[in-house]
Amino acid sequence: MIQPYIYIKTSESRGRGVFTKKPIPAKTEIETSPALILSAKDREIVNDTRLYHYIFEWGVNKKRACVALGYVSMYNHSYEANCEYEMDYKTEIITIRTLRNIKRGEELYINYNAVWDDKTPVWFSVK
């Protein structure tokens, strides 16, 4: 499920990103998408490809990874994320939910550290 008012467009200096056509209230579930789970061995292979920038660590020990379907892999990172994501390891689903009220036209961000307010430096330079 992807809300019909969510769309992808060019994000200023970040490639593509996810945006909204209408205001969204806080705590709104805006996307629930399946994940394709990669074994630890497959993850090692993907780490050397362009897909590396789009996968998520998966599982309690984080040795596996997943390719998130839907728009999930298109959300850009921010330490001031306005959305959070939740992984359900049993059903292999990732859910995106707003953290605060979102304005029409605003870009939707998640924190790649898996916790919306985690300020730990990520593996790439943040603009």
SVG drawing of the C-alpha trace seen along z (x, -y; Angstrom):
<svg xmlns="http://www.w3.org/2000/svg" viewBox="-4 -23 36 40">
<polyline fill="none" stroke="black" stroke-width="0.4" points="0.0,0.0 1.3,-3.4 -0.9,-6.4 -2.0,-7.9 -0.8,-11.4 2.9,-10.2 5.1,-10.5 8.7,-10.5 10.5,-13.5 13.9,-15.0 15.2,-16.1 17.5,-19.1 21.1,-17.8 20.0,-14.3 18.9,-12.6 15.3,-11.5 13.1,-11.6 9.6,-11.0 7.2,-13.9 3.5,-14.5 0.8,-16.2 -1.3,-17.0 -0.8,-17.7 -0.4,-14.6 -1.1,-14.4 1.4,-13.1 1.4,-9.3 -0.1,-8.5 0.9,-5.3 1.9,-6.3 3.4,-3.1 3.5,0.6 5.7,2.5 7.2,5.9 10.9,6.6 13.0,9.1 15.4,10.6 19.0,11.2 21.2,13.8 24.4,12.7 26.3,14.1 24.0,12.3 24.5,9.1 28.3,9.3 27.8,9.5 25.3,6.5 27.7,4.5 29.9,4.2 27.1,2.9 25.0,-0.2 22.3,1.5 24.4,1.0 23.0,-2.5 19.4,-1.2 19.4,1.8 18.6,2.0 20.2,4.1 17.8,6.9 17.4,9.1 18.3,8.9 22.0,9.5 22.0,7.3 24.0,9.7 21.4,10.0 19.9,7.2 16.7,6.5 15.7,4.7 12.5,2.8 9.9,2.6 7.5,-0.3 9.0,-3.7 10.8,-2.7 14.3,-2.8 13.7,-6.2 13.3,-8.1 16.3,-10.3 18.1,-10.4 17.9,-13.2 19.0,-13.5 15.8,-15.6 13.6,-12.9 9.9,-13.6 9.0,-9.9 10.1,-6.7 10.3,-3.2 9.5,0.1 10.6,3.5 8.5,6.6 10.9,9.5 8.2,12.1 6.0,10.8 8.9,9.2 7.2,5.9 8.5,2.3 6.1,-0.4 6.7,-4.2 4.9,-6.5 4.9,-10.3 6.4,-11.6 4.9,-15.1 2.4,-17.0 3.8,-17.2 3.0,-20.1 1.9,-19.8 4.9,-19.5 7.3,-18.6 9.9,-15.9 9.6,-12.9 12.8,-11.8 13.8,-8.8 16.9,-8.4 19.0,-5.7 20.2,-4.8 16.9,-3.0 15.9,-5.3 14.4,-8.6 16.5,-10.8 19.8,-8.9 22.6,-11.3 25.3,-8.6 27.2,-9.5 26.0,-7.6 28.4,-6.0 28.2,-8.9 28.6,-12.6 25.4,-14.3 24.5,-17.5"/>
</svg>
